[in-house]
Amino acid sequence: MENETLNNQELNPNSEVVNTPEQMSFIDKVVGVFTSPGEVFSSIKNFPPKAVDWIIPTLILIIVVIASQLIQMNNPVIKSELRQKQIQAMQKYVDEGKMTQEQMDQALDNMEKMKGFQLMGIFIGVPIGTLIVMAFMALIYWLLVKFALKGKTGYGYVFVLLGLTNLIAVIQVIVSLILSVVLGKFNAAPNVSLIVSSVTQGPMYSIFKSLDPFSIWSMIVVGIGLAKLSDTNVTKSIIWVFILWIVYILLTAFVLTKVPFLGGM
């Protein structure tokens, strides 16, 4: 059989030898997300999606987020700043006659006693919340590919894309933690709200909080990834991803700000 193959190649010197593409290692994918995302996702689409490609980055993100929250909760300056914000928010209700001073004092005491529940919320809420958001966004992007980009890709591939993009979020959380400790502010982040300090609540504050370089970077990578996974136009894909992101920012700003206790978040 081997001799027959060699003979065929000799008789057909112009015949092309099909090269099977090599699968990238996990480390190459991690590095490639930052250096050449198009190459990474062009490679990923040639092989079945691998769970490790989204599990490890997502696990790292969850650990970093939990660590960031615990460090901030135990920082005396940040704790004091949070306490002052709680007092100011409740004092506003007292001044408006919606709450008595006794109710305010009782509410503050209850907050101190609920630290155990806060920790439980962090350790349980962060992992569950992260996975729910990923699953939902993967569905949205999969539908985007199908109906807007007119391309084809699997839901699992989109999930891998979001998992690897979580590595950018890891850097974002670390930078935000450093800013929080340095500035003494809870969940400080490199966004527009850090510059426009005069706006501290309402829809514009929510919009300013959403505008940061890491989110923009992530949207670009997602746009590139969707295009490469579905063999569609990269520019068109990025534009659609940004349109969805802007819609999300506006909905968040003008819907959540109408919900009590969420308006200034």
BELNORUR-V888608 format. One record per residue. RES is the residue in three letters. PSI is psi as a letter, one per 40 degrees, with the letter a starting at -180 (NA if undefined). D_FIRST is the distance of its C-alpha to the first C-alpha in whole Angstrom. Layout:
res=RES psi=PSI d_first=D_FIRST
res=RES psi=PSI d_first=D_FIRST
//
This chain:
res=MET psi=d d_first=0
res=GLU psi=d d_first=4
res=ASN psi=d d_first=5
res=GLU psi=d d_first=5
res=THR psi=d d_first=6
res=LEU psi=d d_first=9
res=ASN psi=d d_first=10
res=ASN psi=d d_first=11
res=GLN psi=d d_first=13
res=GLU psi=d d_first=14
res=LEU psi=d d_first=15
res=ASN psi=g d_first=16
res=PRO psi=d d_first=18
res=ASN psi=e d_first=20
res=SER psi=i d_first=18
res=GLU psi=h d_first=19
res=VAL psi=h d_first=17
res=VAL psi=h d_first=18
res=ASN psi=h d_first=20
res=THR psi=h d_first=21
res=PRO psi=i d_first=24
res=GLU psi=i d_first=26
res=GLN psi=h d_first=28
res=MET psi=i d_first=31
res=SER psi=i d_first=33
res=PHE psi=d d_first=36
res=ILE psi=d d_first=38
res=ASP psi=d d_first=37
res=LYS psi=d d_first=38
res=VAL psi=d d_first=41
res=VAL psi=d d_first=42
res=GLY psi=d d_first=40
res=VAL psi=d d_first=43
res=PHE psi=d d_first=46
res=THR psi=d d_first=44
res=SER psi=g d_first=41
res=PRO psi=d d_first=41
res=GLY psi=d d_first=40
res=GLU psi=d d_first=36
res=VAL psi=d d_first=37
res=PHE psi=d d_first=37
res=SER psi=d d_first=34
res=SER psi=d d_first=32
res=ILE psi=d d_first=33
res=LYS psi=e d_first=33
res=ASN psi=e d_first=29
res=PHE psi=i d_first=29
res=PRO psi=i d_first=31
res=PRO psi=h d_first=34
res=LYS psi=h d_first=35
res=ALA psi=d d_first=38
res=VAL psi=d d_first=39
res=ASP psi=d d_first=39
res=TRP psi=d d_first=42
res=ILE psi=d d_first=44
res=ILE psi=d d_first=44
res=PRO psi=d d_first=46
res=THR psi=d d_first=48
res=LEU psi=d d_first=49
res=ILE psi=d d_first=50
res=LEU psi=d d_first=52
res=ILE psi=d d_first=54
res=ILE psi=d d_first=55
res=VAL psi=d d_first=56
res=VAL psi=d d_first=58
res=ILE psi=d d_first=59
res=ALA psi=d d_first=60
res=SER psi=d d_first=62
res=GLN psi=d d_first=64
res=LEU psi=d d_first=65
res=ILE psi=d d_first=66
res=GLN psi=d d_first=68
res=MET psi=d d_first=70
res=ASN psi=e d_first=71
res=ASN psi=h d_first=72
res=PRO psi=d d_first=76
res=VAL psi=d d_first=76
res=ILE psi=d d_first=74
res=LYS psi=d d_first=75
res=SER psi=d d_first=79
res=GLU psi=d d_first=77
res=LEU psi=d d_first=76
res=ARG psi=d d_first=79
res=GLN psi=d d_first=81
res=LYS psi=d d_first=79
res=GLN psi=d d_first=79
res=ILE psi=d d_first=83
res=GLN psi=d d_first=83
res=ALA psi=d d_first=82
res=MET psi=d d_first=84
res=GLN psi=d d_first=87
res=LYS psi=d d_first=86
res=TYR psi=d d_first=86
res=VAL psi=d d_first=90
res=ASP psi=d d_first=91
res=GLU psi=e d_first=90
res=GLY psi=e d_first=92
res=LYS psi=e d_first=88
res=MET psi=i d_first=89
res=THR psi=i d_first=91
res=GLN psi=d d_first=92
res=GLU psi=d d_first=91
res=GLN psi=d d_first=88
res=MET psi=d d_first=87
res=ASP psi=d d_first=88
res=GLN psi=d d_first=86
res=ALA psi=d d_first=83
res=LEU psi=d d_first=82
res=ASP psi=d d_first=83
res=ASN psi=d d_first=80
res=MET psi=d d_first=78
res=GLU psi=d d_first=79
res=LYS psi=e d_first=78
res=MET psi=e d_first=75
res=LYS psi=d d_first=73
res=GLY psi=d d_first=71
res=PHE psi=d d_first=70
res=GLN psi=d d_first=69
res=LEU psi=d d_first=67
res=MET psi=d d_first=65
res=GLY psi=d d_first=65
res=ILE psi=d d_first=63
res=PHE psi=d d_first=60
res=ILE psi=d d_first=60
res=GLY psi=d d_first=60
res=VAL psi=d d_first=58
res=PRO psi=d d_first=55
res=ILE psi=d d_first=55
res=GLY psi=d d_first=57
res=THR psi=d d_first=54
res=LEU psi=d d_first=51
res=ILE psi=d d_first=53
res=VAL psi=d d_first=54
res=MET psi=d d_first=50
res=ALA psi=d d_first=49
res=PHE psi=d d_first=52
res=MET psi=d d_first=51
res=ALA psi=d d_first=47
res=LEU psi=d d_first=48
res=ILE psi=d d_first=50
res=TYR psi=d d_first=47
res=TRP psi=d d_first=45
res=LEU psi=d d_first=47
res=LEU psi=d d_first=48
res=VAL psi=d d_first=44
res=LYS psi=d d_first=44
res=PHE psi=d d_first=48
res=ALA psi=d d_first=49
res=LEU psi=e d_first=46
res=LYS psi=f d_first=44
res=GLY psi=a d_first=41
res=LYS psi=h d_first=38
res=THR psi=i d_first=38
res=GLY psi=i d_first=38
res=TYR psi=d d_first=41
res=GLY psi=d d_first=39
res=TYR psi=d d_first=38
res=VAL psi=d d_first=42
res=PHE psi=d d_first=43
res=VAL psi=d d_first=41
res=LEU psi=d d_first=42
res=LEU psi=d d_first=46
res=GLY psi=d d_first=45
res=LEU psi=d d_first=44
res=THR psi=d d_first=47
res=ASN psi=d d_first=49
res=LEU psi=d d_first=48
res=ILE psi=d d_first=51
res=ALA psi=d d_first=53
res=VAL psi=d d_first=53
res=ILE psi=d d_first=54
res=GLN psi=d d_first=57
res=VAL psi=d d_first=58
res=ILE psi=d d_first=58
res=VAL psi=d d_first=60
res=SER psi=d d_first=63
res=LEU psi=d d_first=63
res=ILE psi=d d_first=64
res=LEU psi=d d_first=67
res=SER psi=d d_first=68
res=VAL psi=d d_first=69
res=VAL psi=d d_first=70
res=LEU psi=e d_first=72
res=GLY psi=f d_first=73
res=LYS psi=h d_first=72
res=PHE psi=h d_first=70
res=ASN psi=f d_first=67
res=ALA psi=i d_first=67
res=ALA psi=i d_first=65
res=PRO psi=g d_first=64
res=ASN psi=a d_first=65
res=VAL psi=d d_first=68
res=SER psi=d d_first=70
res=LEU psi=d d_first=70
res=ILE psi=d d_first=72
res=VAL psi=g d_first=74
res=SER psi=e d_first=76
res=SER psi=d d_first=78
res=VAL psi=h d_first=76
res=THR psi=e d_first=76
res=GLN psi=i d_first=75
res=GLY psi=a d_first=75
res=PRO psi=d d_first=72
res=MET psi=d d_first=72
res=TYR psi=d d_first=72
res=SER psi=d d_first=69
res=ILE psi=d d_first=67
res=PHE psi=d d_first=68
res=LYS psi=d d_first=66
res=SER psi=e d_first=63
res=LEU psi=g d_first=63
res=ASP psi=i d_first=61
res=PRO psi=d d_first=58
res=PHE psi=d d_first=56
res=SER psi=d d_first=56
res=ILE psi=d d_first=55
res=TRP psi=d d_first=52
res=SER psi=d d_first=51
res=MET psi=d d_first=51
res=ILE psi=d d_first=50
res=VAL psi=d d_first=47
res=VAL psi=d d_first=46
res=GLY psi=d d_first=47
res=ILE psi=d d_first=44
res=GLY psi=d d_first=42
res=LEU psi=d d_first=42
res=ALA psi=d d_first=41
res=LYS psi=d d_first=38
res=LEU psi=d d_first=37
res=SER psi=e d_first=38
res=ASP psi=f d_first=37
res=THR psi=i d_first=41
res=ASN psi=h d_first=43
res=VAL psi=d d_first=44
res=THR psi=d d_first=48
res=LYS psi=d d_first=49
res=SER psi=d d_first=47
res=ILE psi=d d_first=49
res=ILE psi=d d_first=52
res=TRP psi=d d_first=52
res=VAL psi=d d_first=52
res=PHE psi=d d_first=55
res=ILE psi=d d_first=57
res=LEU psi=d d_first=56
res=TRP psi=d d_first=57
res=ILE psi=d d_first=60
res=VAL psi=d d_first=61
res=TYR psi=d d_first=60
res=ILE psi=d d_first=63
res=LEU psi=d d_first=65
res=LEU psi=d d_first=65
res=THR psi=d d_first=65
res=ALA psi=d d_first=68
res=PHE psi=e d_first=70
res=VAL psi=d d_first=69
res=LEU psi=d d_first=69
res=THR psi=e d_first=72
res=LYS psi=e d_first=74
res=VAL psi=h d_first=73
res=PRO psi=i d_first=76
res=PHE psi=e d_first=75
res=LEU psi=e d_first=72
res=GLY psi=d d_first=73
res=GLY psi=e d_first=74
res=MET psi=NA d_first=70
//
